[in-house]
Amino acid sequence: MRAPSYPVVLRVAGRRCLVVGGGTVAAQKAKGLVASGADVVMVAPWFAPESLALDGVRRIERRYRDEDLDDVWLVTTAVDDEAVTAEIAAEAGNRRIWCNAADRPAHCSVTLPAVHRDGDIIVAVSTDGRSPGLSSWLRNRIAANLGDLPSRVLTEAVATRSRLRALRSSEGLSWHDLFDRIADHDASGASRHEAERFLADAVAAPDAPEQASTAARRPRVHLVGAGPGDRDLMTLRAAAVLAEADVVLHDALVGTGVLDLVAPDAELIDVGKRPGRAVPQELISSLLVELAHQGRRVVRLKGGDPFVLGRGGEEALALQDAGVDYEVVPGVSSAIAAPAAAGVPVTHRGVAAAVTIVTGHRAEGVPSVDWRALAGVGGTIVVLMGVAQRALIAGELMTGGLAPDTPVAVVERATQDGESSRRCRLDELATLEAHPPATIVIGPVAAFDLRSSAAVSAIEALGPDAIGSDARGPGRS
Ligand code: SAH
């Protein structure tokens, strides 16, 4: 069995590093070395544009020679020829120079991990050269869970170092305990000043660290967009705050995979609106305020984007009124993602230069949409919450001047189990089968299905401008 490898972090600044190869992979390796301040030399008979574009690199345009290894600390190869790779690796070995060979683990004395950087913190994931894909997948997972917490904890820890030392000796706490405390503090949005005060309190009241920690925590709520359903469409920030939440108030439309990101001991409160049952908005807002005042880390998780027809603004105002800090984490709105899932771009060069997002829901106290005027705006109309009113909407738009044969796409449960899409003409929308949650797209782009090979001819049928000049050669715009 092979001995396990020994991980290190290299300081390459000012040290010569050789990259053999001039292609895309070589350019990537060189770029990473340049970013760490290395004195980078590239050798290759030919350089790809990516390599030519690199600043701060010396390029030698010829085949590799052994003398290229003179004065080199680290060599990395990205060449097609296995024999050349073997030759470089052997010579590097003779000279005691560490060697990384892209895609050829057998010739590596060094393998490169997948890296997540956050300020001075480096998280490196290695499969010891066996599966770079798995390394980067795992790195993404870890990065999503950490968010920027570690570097914030580091900043805090450096700023309060002497106090931390005192705490450690007076209370016999481990560094881990202390970092846990700072992290809790940081997640609650406390400033450095407050963190220091907390540390001072903790020294003064060594018997009640838990109480001190809750009391010093500033109330804070995260208003988070969960995206259209599939949890892979959430932002890294959303995943990070979810993982740290004590309590999550979520909508009915939030995908189940999304809720798996919540810590197992966190409380889930379903405040989703369903037929026959609706939690009043005021109650949700006051619940948010109350939970925040209890010192809990609260996440309000909403489908799509919190501020796109999601009443996120009302919650933000209620929190502001109550003096509770909040952070908005935007999400991918179903207004964009649902059409995309059906192969419909909401704008398209030469076809639709604008997109209007409207609610089809008529509620008391909300000005209703002037559909007839909207018919004259042009571009694409995306209707959320419009299934029940679709007959009225189609009728009004046609009265306003939209052609009866205007293409329509209805996309249900986009990116979730049971996703489906149907197409029709505007004058058929009233009788088209449709079930909420669905997004209705009205306009020429609704005829597109970019997932199908027939897409290009369908688009071409719309006219010569529907395809960008790049696709048609020069002279068109
Ligand atoms: N803030 C949300 C929209 C809330 S309104 C966002 O930005 O996406 C709820 C409406 O969004 C639904 O009635 C439906 O029209 C649309 N919707 C939400 N999820 C959807 C999905 N997965 N597929 C299609 N439409 C969806």
Residues whose N, C-alpha, C, O or C-beta is under 5 A from the ligand:
A	BS01	SAH	P228 G229 G303 G304 D305 P306 V308 L309 G310 V332 S333 S334 A335 A338 V383 L384 M385 G386 V411 E412 R413 A414 P437 A438 T439
